[in-house]
Amino acid sequence: MPGPLEGYRVLDLTTVGMGPYAAQTLGDLGADVIKIESPEGDMLRTAAPGRSPGMSPLFLQTNRSKRSLVLDLKQAAGRAALLRLAAKADVLLTNIRPDAMARLGLSYDEVAAASPTIVYVSLVGYAQSGPYAPRPAFDDLIIGASGLAALEAEMGGGPRYPPAWIADLTVGLFGVHAVMGALLHRARTGEGQAVEVPMFECMTQFVLTPHLAAHTFRPAQGRAGYVRLFERRPYKTRDGYIGAGAYTRAQWLRFFDLAGRPELKDDPRFADALGIARHIGVLYGLFAETMLTATTAEWLERFQAADIAAMPIHTPDSVQDDPHLVATGFFQDVEHPTEGAIRTMAVPTRWSRSPPRPGRQAPRLGEHSRDILSEAGYDEAEIDDLVAAGVSVAR
């Protein structure tokens, strides 16, 4: 069956992580995603060593389900080609700063003149109504500015960035739901529109949803920060580490039995959920001490029997052998047309009627230029002229 976005066309004018991940997600959902690249290509193509030039593993993991078209948008012929494509497109997704898009003659108003119903989604660093509007932004900056790096310091040491693209990929998903919502609005009204997705604001909402905490009330009733999250961490067992924890009062009561401390079930400090919340530090201390008394495998078995959530602490290597992910086929080794065997990850959501699936693996630079330009109405001679002028690159 076709994916849920089958029949929609997305022009992907994004680079690096956030935008390409958003566009890849739309492509996995069935959209025809055309990745518009400069003649130099997306910088992520060369951000890490690969088997062949321009095909880094980072690029391969964020650009499947797309076709690649090279257009030099600084040249008039490149801009004209993009506007011709926009006339038949549903979505234009960009993380080029708005002032740069305006200099290219590709602002929302200019693109909408060619395609009045287009959904024009700008992934920006900061809301364009504020003083930070012209500033550049990237993952580390937004992790720091949103408060996440400082929250990491609550776990010990100084502020630090988590070793993952937390801001890029999280805000990329904000971009996906912005596209979907705007397409739904268009389906109901026939109206296209411009949508702005600012990294700073999106990530601040993401971080502070639990951590606004006592500042939810005005005036504030205490410091910001959800204290329970500062106490959580992997627990050391007799032979390794485990991710586990009781959450409800009923789970804590069962844990007291596992810990050999049944008398705590009658302790007035833990008589209700609020009491548990007030004494969570004490409980987490008991949990940490108890984990040292058995192996990880033993605790996983005991927690499963007691219906208390627990999982192993995987490494990026070991998670690939997790028996659940093996059983669900999450990691998939596929044959890339030019890069040979590569490992990919399946679309994690499951659908009963219109299951998403990758349409193709990440393209070489300009791999589909001729096909896409032909679809836009260019004949072979015109395409040859664009290539000769350096406006496009065609394989």
C-alpha positions, 0 to 999 in steps of 0.5 A, spaced: 500 500 500 502 507 498 504 511 504 500 516 507 503 522 504 503 518 497 502 524 491 505 529 495 511 533 493 516 536 497 522 541 495 527 540 500 532 546 501 535 544 507 542 541 509 546 538 515 541 535 520 534 538 522 531 539 516 534 533 512 531 529 518 524 532 517 524 531 510 527 524 510 521 523 515 516 526 510 519 521 504 518 515 509 511 517 509 510 516 502 512 524 499 516 525 493 521 529 496 526 532 492 532 534 495 535 541 492 542 541 493 548 546 491 553 544 486 557 543 492 552 539 495 549 538 502 555 539 507 553 533 511 556 529 505 563 530 507 562 530 515 564 523 516 569 518 512 565 514 508 566 509 502 566 514 497 566 521 496 560 525 498 556 519 501 558 519 509 554 515 514 551 521 517 548 523 510 546 516 508 542 516 515 538 523 514 537 523 506 533 516 504 527 517 501 529 523 496 531 524 489 537 529 488 537 535 484 542 540 483 540 547 482 545 553 483 539 558 486 544 564 486 543 564 478 537 566 475 536 560 471 536 556 478 531 560 481 527 560 475 527 552 475 526 552 482 519 556 481 517 552 476 518 546 480 514 549 486 508 550 481 507 543 482 509 542 489 505 541 495 511 543 500 517 547 500 521 546 506 528 550 508 533 552 513 536 557 509 535 563 513 529 568 511 534 574 509 538 569 505 532 566 501 529 573 500 536 575 497 535 569 492 528 571 490 525 565 494 521 569 500 514 566 501 511 571 497 515 570 491 514 562 491 507 563 493 506 567 487 508 561 483 504 556 487 499 560 491 497 553 495 504 551 497 506 550 504 512 554 505 515 551 512 522 555 514 526 552 520 529 557 523 534 558 529 529 563 533 522 566 532 523 572 526 519 577 531 525 577 536 532 580 537 535 574 535 532 573 528 538 574 524 543 570 528 545 563 526 543 557 530 546 549 531 544 544 535 549 545 541 547 553 541 540 551 542 541 545 547 545 550 551 540 556 550 534 552 552 537 550 559 538 543 557 546 543 558 545 546 565 540 541 567 545 536 565 550 539 570 544 537 576 547 530 575 554 532 577 559 536 574 558 542 569 554 544 564 555 539 558 552 537 551 548 530 551 552 526 545 546 526 540 543 531 536 537 532 541 535 539 538 536 538 531 532 531 531 527 534 536 525 540 532 526 536 525 520 533 528 516 539 530 517 541 522 514 534 520 508 536 524 508 543 522 508 540 515 502 535 516 498 540 520 498 545 514 497 540 509 491 538 513 489 546 513 489 546 506 485 540 505 480 543 508 480 550 506 484 550 499 489 555 503 497 555 503 501 558 508 507 560 511 509 556 517 515 558 521 519 553 526 524 556 531 529 551 534 530 556 540 522 556 542 521 549 540 527 546 544 525 551 550 518 548 550 521 541 549 526 542 555 521 546 560 515 542 559 517 538 565 522 543 568 518 549 568 515 545 575 514 550 580 515 556 576 508 554 573 505 558 578 505 565 578 508 568 583 513 562 582 512 557 588 520 555 588 525 554 583 524 551 576 526 544 575 523 537 576 527 534 582 525 527 580 529 527 574 535 530 577 535 523 581 535 518 576 541 515 573 543 508 570 544 504 576 550 499 578 549 492 579 553 487 581 556 486 574 554 492 570 548 497 569 541 497 569 535 502 567 530 501 572 525 504 577 519 504 581 514 509 579 507 508 582 506 507 589 504 500 588 510 499 584 514 501 590 511 497 595 513 491 590 520 493 590 520 493 598 519 486 598 524 485 592 529 489 596 528 485 603 525 491 606 517 489 607 517 494 613 517 500 609 510 498 606 507 501 612 512 507 613 508 513 613 513 517 609 511 513 603 503 512 605 501 516 598 504 518 592 505 525 594 509 522 600 513 518 595 515 524 591 517 528 597 522 523 599 524 520 592 531 522 594 531 517 599 527 512 595 532 512 589 538 511 594 535 505 597 534 503 589 541 504 588 544 500 594 539 494 592 541 494 585 548 492 587 546 486 590 545 482 584 547 481 577 543 485 571 540 479 568 537 477 575 534 484 576 531 484 569 528 477 571 525 479 578 523 486 575 519 483 570 516 478 575 514 484 579 511 488 573 516 494 574 519 497 568 527 495 567 531 495 561 539 493 560 543 499 559 545 498 551 551 501 548 550 503 540 554 497 539 550 492 543 543 495 542 543 493 535 543 486 538 537 487 542 532 481 542 526 485 541 529 490 536 532 483 532 525 480 532 521 487 530 526 487 524 528 494 526 535 494 524 535 492 516 541 491 512 540 493 505 544 494 498 545 501 496 546 502 489 553 505 490 555 504 497 554 497 497 551 494 504 549 499 509 545 498 515 539 502 516 533 503 521 526 502 519 520 507 520 519 506 528 511 507 527 506 501 525 500 502 521 494 498 519 492 501 512 498 505 509 504 503 512 510 508 511 517 505 508 523 508 505 522 509 497 530 509 496 536 510 499 540 516 500 542 519 493 548 521 490 549 528 488 545 530 482 543 523 481 536 525 479 537 532 476 535 530 469 529 526 471 526 532 475 528 537 470 524 533 465 518 532 469 518 540 470 518 541 462 525 542 460 527 538 454 534 535 453 537 541 450 535 545 456 538 541 461 544 540 457 545 548 457 543 548 465 549 543 466 554 546 462 552 553 465 554 550 472 546 551 474 545 544 475 549 537 476 547 531 472 549 524 473 
